[in-house]
Amino acid sequence: MSKTHRILLISTGGTIAGQVATDKRDDQEIRTADDFSEVIKPTVTSLEKKWNLDLEVEPHALCDVDSSDINPQHWIDLAGHIRKEYDNYDSFLVTHGTNTLGYTCAALTFALANLNKPVILTGSQVPSGMPGTDAMTNLNNAMRVAVWPREKNTIKGVLAVFGSHIITGTRVKKDTEFDYDAFKSFSTGSVGRIGRIININENNLLKHLSYLSTPLYPEARRATDLICENDFDMRIVSLTEYPGMSPDIITSLVDNNDVKGIILRAFGAGDASTNLQACFEYLKSKEIPVVVTTQAPNGNSNFQVNEPGQYLKEHDLAIPAYDMSIEAQTTKLAWLLAKRNKGDLTYSQVCQEMVHDIRGEINVMWEVGL
């Protein structure tokens, strides 16, 4: 007897739905969750036969926007809707534009702590229905992962399936505007690859799964057990340092715009200019958390290499980002600031939690001299 597996297919717009520039649309139809649930029927039929399942796909259109216009309210709505429907479905499949896919994946990962079901996000480089589209390939592959009846180390939690990569939610990074393999796993290996077969990296999958059940909470079997903390305080300034940058730029932003957190892309391994040291001291006095990352695409901000970074560490003036992506840094800081607003965390605790590996977003690395 086949087992029933219910999938909620949530659409948010983006390229996969046809959200492209008007002059490139060529009368392209905008597709919704209803349309996607129709076009994947052949895949559903094939998976039912292969895995002896009775698959039911229900569509839901959350919004229809270019992903550049995705904002924290969409994250709140998306996480909240998943929690609302948690008891009614076995898997959740989300179609999303590529520009902010990494941010949404990270935000959902922080918001939904103890998922016992898969939440799979995907999109496309070329709109559905246009020549050369990768929409159906990505959607079909996401469906394969979402319903895979794996007996050992089952697939669950927030993941992106795009091109040939299966990526944990806090490591989703857009790597190219052109290639079909548009996303890579930032700084760490993918959970798996997908093509003719699904090839899982068991060690990376086990690490991904380890964050979904801790001594503080078990994996959520029902919605009443699901920890959904989907508030984000986006009063954050994200800046890139350049030689000769005036500290007045940062202090004036804080003084005049109610800024509650800062992300600074500094030089080297988190080596902000000594010209900014007084600014860092001022921000600490105002209890404004400052996360310092690196401008090097594959760098690691650890405050251990050069004197400017070591000064920040020795005087506890900033938070090293280590190997967190900008997407993970931003959503994590916003998520923690929301907790601070509620009185759940102090300034010091926000700083401590930023370097605590909560959802697989960070590896704290120490350099040892020879």
C-alpha positions in Angstrom: 0.0 0.0 0.0 1.4 3.4 -1.0 2.1 6.1 1.6 0.5 9.5 1.2 3.0 12.4 1.1 1.6 15.9 1.0 3.6 18.8 -0.4 2.8 22.5 0.0 4.2 24.3 -3.0 4.6 28.0 -2.2 5.4 30.6 -4.9 6.9 34.0 -4.2 7.6 35.3 -7.7 11.1 35.8 -9.1 12.7 34.7 -12.4 11.3 31.2 -12.2 7.8 32.8 -12.3 8.6 35.1 -15.2 9.6 38.2 -13.2 12.1 39.7 -15.6 12.5 43.0 -17.4 9.5 43.9 -19.6 11.7 44.1 -22.7 13.0 40.6 -22.1 9.6 39.1 -21.2 8.5 38.6 -24.9 4.9 38.2 -23.7 6.1 35.7 -21.1 3.3 34.4 -18.9 3.7 35.0 -15.1 3.5 31.6 -13.4 2.1 30.9 -10.0 2.1 28.0 -7.6 -1.0 26.7 -9.4 0.9 26.6 -12.7 3.9 24.9 -11.2 1.8 22.2 -9.5 0.4 21.4 -13.0 3.7 21.3 -14.9 5.4 19.0 -12.4 2.7 16.3 -12.7 4.8 14.1 -14.9 7.6 14.1 -12.2 5.0 13.5 -9.5 3.7 10.4 -11.4 7.3 9.1 -11.9 8.2 9.6 -8.2 5.0 7.9 -7.1 5.9 4.8 -9.1 9.6 4.8 -8.1 9.1 5.2 -4.4 5.5 3.8 -4.0 4.1 7.1 -2.8 0.8 8.8 -3.2 1.9 12.4 -3.7 -0.5 15.3 -3.2 0.8 18.8 -4.3 -1.1 21.8 -3.0 -0.3 25.3 -4.4 -0.1 28.5 -2.4 0.9 31.9 -3.8 2.5 33.8 -1.0 3.4 36.8 -3.2 4.5 37.6 -6.7 7.6 39.9 -6.6 11.0 40.2 -8.1 13.3 38.8 -5.4 15.1 42.2 -5.2 11.9 43.4 -3.5 11.8 40.5 -1.0 11.9 42.0 2.5 11.8 40.7 6.1 8.0 40.8 6.1 8.1 38.1 3.4 10.4 36.1 5.6 8.0 36.5 8.5 5.0 35.6 6.4 6.7 32.6 4.9 7.9 31.2 8.2 4.5 31.9 9.8 2.7 30.1 7.0 4.9 27.1 7.2 4.2 26.9 10.9 0.5 27.3 10.3 0.4 24.5 7.8 3.0 22.3 9.5 0.6 19.6 10.6 -1.0 19.4 7.2 2.0 18.7 5.0 5.0 16.4 4.9 7.2 18.7 2.8 7.4 22.4 1.8 8.7 23.5 -1.6 9.3 27.2 -2.1 9.9 28.9 -5.5 11.9 32.1 -5.2 13.9 34.5 -7.3 17.7 34.2 -7.3 18.8 37.7 -6.1 17.8 37.2 -2.5 17.5 33.5 -2.3 20.5 33.2 0.0 19.0 35.8 2.4 15.6 34.0 2.6 17.2 30.6 3.1 19.3 31.9 6.0 16.4 33.8 7.5 14.1 30.8 7.4 16.9 28.7 9.0 17.2 31.0 11.9 13.4 31.5 12.2 12.5 27.8 12.2 14.7 26.1 14.8 13.7 22.5 15.0 12.1 21.4 11.7 11.4 17.7 11.3 10.3 18.2 7.7 12.1 19.5 4.6 11.7 23.1 3.5 13.3 23.2 0.0 13.8 26.4 -1.9 14.6 26.7 -5.6 14.4 29.1 -8.5 15.9 29.5 -12.0 18.2 31.5 -14.1 15.9 31.5 -17.1 12.1 32.0 -16.7 9.8 29.1 -17.0 8.6 28.7 -20.6 11.5 30.5 -22.2 14.1 28.8 -24.4 16.9 27.3 -22.3 15.0 27.5 -19.1 16.3 25.6 -16.1 13.1 26.2 -14.2 11.6 22.7 -14.6 14.9 21.0 -14.0 15.4 22.8 -10.7 11.7 22.4 -9.7 11.8 18.7 -10.5 15.0 18.2 -8.6 13.7 20.1 -5.6 10.7 17.9 -5.6 12.9 14.8 -5.7 14.8 15.9 -2.6 11.6 17.1 -0.8 9.9 13.7 -1.0 12.9 11.4 -0.9 11.9 8.5 1.4 15.3 8.1 2.9 15.2 5.7 5.8 18.5 6.7 7.4 19.4 10.4 7.9 16.2 11.6 6.3 16.2 15.0 4.5 14.8 17.8 6.7 15.4 21.4 7.5 15.9 24.4 5.2 17.8 23.5 2.0 18.3 25.1 -1.4 18.3 22.8 -4.5 19.6 24.7 -7.5 21.5 23.4 -10.5 23.4 20.4 -9.3 23.8 21.5 -5.7 22.0 20.7 -2.5 23.0 23.4 0.1 22.2 23.9 3.8 20.2 27.1 4.5 22.9 29.3 6.0 25.5 28.6 3.3 23.5 29.5 0.2 25.6 31.9 -1.9 24.9 33.1 -5.4 28.1 32.7 -7.4 27.2 33.7 -10.9 24.6 35.6 -13.0 25.0 33.4 -16.0 25.7 29.7 -15.3 22.9 27.2 -14.5 24.9 26.2 -11.4 24.2 29.7 -10.0 24.6 28.8 -6.3 27.5 27.3 -4.3 27.8 26.3 -0.7 29.8 29.2 0.9 33.0 28.2 2.5 31.9 24.6 3.2 30.9 21.6 1.1 27.5 21.0 -0.2 25.1 18.6 1.5 25.0 16.8 -1.8 24.8 16.9 -5.6 21.9 16.1 -7.8 21.8 15.0 -11.4 20.9 11.5 -12.7 21.1 10.4 -9.1 21.1 12.1 -5.7 24.6 11.9 -4.2 24.6 12.9 -0.5 27.7 13.9 1.5 26.8 12.0 4.6 29.2 14.0 6.9 27.8 17.3 5.7 24.2 16.1 5.9 24.8 14.9 9.5 26.1 18.3 10.4 23.1 19.9 8.8 20.7 17.6 10.8 22.6 18.1 14.1 21.2 21.7 14.4 17.6 20.6 14.2 17.6 18.7 17.5 19.5 19.9 20.6 19.3 19.4 24.4 17.2 22.5 24.4 14.6 21.2 22.0 13.6 18.1 20.1 12.7 18.0 16.4 9.1 19.3 16.0 6.7 16.5 15.2 3.8 18.8 15.4 3.2 22.6 14.9 2.8 23.1 18.6 6.4 21.9 19.1 7.9 24.0 16.2 10.0 26.9 17.5 9.2 29.8 15.2 11.0 33.0 16.0 10.5 35.0 12.9 11.2 38.6 14.0 14.0 40.6 12.4 15.3 44.1 13.3 16.7 45.4 10.0 18.1 48.7 11.5 21.5 47.6 10.3 24.0 49.4 8.2 26.2 47.3 5.9 29.3 49.1 4.7 32.4 48.4 2.6 35.6 50.0 3.9 37.9 51.8 1.5 41.3 53.5 2.1 40.8 56.9 3.8 37.2 56.2 4.8 36.1 58.8 7.4 34.8 57.5 10.7 32.3 60.4 10.6 30.3 58.4 8.0 29.7 55.6 10.5 29.0 57.7 13.6 26.6 60.1 11.7 24.6 57.1 10.5 24.3 55.8 14.0 23.4 59.2 15.5 20.9 60.3 12.9 19.2 57.0 11.8 18.6 54.9 14.9 21.0 52.2 13.7 21.2 49.2 16.0 23.9 47.1 14.3 26.7 47.4 11.7 28.3 45.1 9.3 31.7 46.3 8.0 33.5 44.6 5.1 37.1 45.5 6.1 40.4 44.6 4.7 42.4 41.4 5.1 41.3 39.0 7.9 39.1 41.7 9.4 41.8 44.4 9.6 39.8 47.6 9.8 42.0 50.7 9.4 43.4 52.1 12.7 41.8 55.4 11.5 38.5 53.8 12.6 39.5 52.7 16.1 38.0 55.7 17.9 34.8 55.0 15.9 34.7 51.4 17.2 35.2 52.6 20.7 32.3 55.1 20.3 30.0 52.3 18.9 30.9 50.1 21.8 30.0 52.9 24.3 26.6 53.1 22.5 26.3 49.3 22.6 26.0 49.0 18.8 27.2 45.5 17.8 29.7 45.7 14.9 30.4 42.6 12.8 33.6 42.8 10.8 34.0 40.6 7.8 36.5 40.6 4.9 36.4 41.8 1.3 38.2 38.7 0.2 35.6 36.4 -1.6 36.9 33.3 0.2 38.6 35.0 3.2 38.1 34.5 6.9 37.7 37.4 9.3 39.3 36.2 12.5 41.2 39.1 14.0 44.3 37.0 14.3 46.6 37.9 11.4 47.5 41.6 11.6 47.7 44.3 14.3 44.5 46.2 13.3 42.4 43.1 13.7 44.2 42.0 16.8 43.5 45.5 18.4 39.8 45.0 17.8 39.9 41.6 19.4 42.1 42.7 22.4 39.8 45.6 23.2 36.6 43.7 22.5 35.5 46.3 20.0 34.0 44.2 17.2 32.7 40.8 16.3 34.7 38.7 13.8 32.6 37.1 11.1 35.0 34.2 10.6 33.5 32.3 7.5 29.9 33.6 7.7 28.5 34.7 4.4 27.1 38.2 4.2 23.6 36.7 3.9 24.1 34.7 7.1 25.7 37.7 8.9 22.9 40.0 8.0 19.9 37.8 8.8 21.5 36.4 12.0 22.3 39.9 13.3 18.8 41.1 12.5 17.3 38.0 14.2 19.4 38.5 17.3 18.6 42.3 17.5 14.9 41.4 17.5 15.5 39.2 20.5 17.4 42.1 22.2 14.4 44.3 21.5 12.2 41.9 23.4 14.6 41.8 26.3 15.7 38.2 25.7 19.3 39.2 25.0 21.7 41.9 26.2 24.2 43.7 24.0 27.0 41.4 25.3 24.9 38.3 24.6 24.2 39.5 21.1 28.0 39.8 20.5 28.5 36.3 22.0 25.8 34.7 20.0 27.1 36.1 16.7 30.2 33.9 17.1 28.2 30.9 18.3 27.4 28.3 15.7 23.6 28.3 15.9 22.6 26.8 12.5 25.8 25.8 10.8 26.5 29.4 9.7 30.0 29.8 11.2 33.2 27.9 11.9 35.3 29.6 14.5 38.9 29.0 13.4 42.0 29.6 15.3 45.4 30.1 13.7 48.3 28.4 15.4 51.9 29.5 14.7 54.4 27.1 13.4 
